[in-house]
Amino acid sequence: MLRYLFENTKSIGIIGHQNPDIDCLSSIFAIADISSQLNTDFQIYLKKPLPEKYSFLNYAKHRIDLEIKSNHCKFISVDCANYKRLMHHPDPLKLINIDHHKSNTNYGSLNIVDISSNSTSQLIFKLLQNQNLHISKDLANNILAGIYADTLSLQTKNVNSEVLRTCSKLLRLGASLEKVVKNLNKISFQNLKILGKVLLNSKIHKNYAKSRIHGDLNKDHLRISSYYLNQIPNTKMSVLMTENKKGEVRTSLRSDTISVHELAKKFNGGGHQTASGFEYKKLN
Ligand SMILES: [Mn+2]
């Protein structure tokens, strides 16, 4: 299957979703590695240069272009659920969509969507089986990083024996768990300070933990702060409110046991079962 994608293909463009996460980047780089093994010219496209914290990934130092050129025979998109969310928008007729999201809309001319995979990286590892392609130590490491990140450090409910078997195979191929864990658990100084503020302002109210701070938190800040706020024993949910200068409040909800998605929907928000939120609103 995987080799077939590259047949009669002189060059491909590799793209991912907006604000690419580790799984998306690892998958982009895995496709780059495979293209190079199959002697297909490839070009990696992102919207911004890669931040330094991702430099441990193989191919991170490879040339990255910010604007796509249309002269590729094909494009491969990874880890993106719908066409709108892509960073770049090539002709859908030339597009192969490789993804693991349940909400994938099959927007490509060929769609390899496997919702039983915990990450696109794991899906690519499945596709690599029996293809007579070399899984180098660096490629194995990238795939392990994607799995580790999308399972929130192997903590999500879908981490089963198959996932651990995949990780074990990757370690045997030379991936370094230490390298992945250390690099993915680094917290920037700015994030650490925001986390400090969030925790200092936290209160336990009935059976949920809440915190409210001023300032505009980006996705990374929210992810880290909400994660820790949701770790307090005997609480069922965490509520993190960030207030902007206009006094409007944005709310992030996390829970391991209750569906916060339902609650967020009542405020016209959205997200997942365990992680949801809603945008700035005047509360009170
Ligand atoms: Mn993913």
Residues whose N, C-alpha, C, O or C-beta is under 5 A from the ligand:
A	BS01	MN	D23 D79 S119 T120 D150
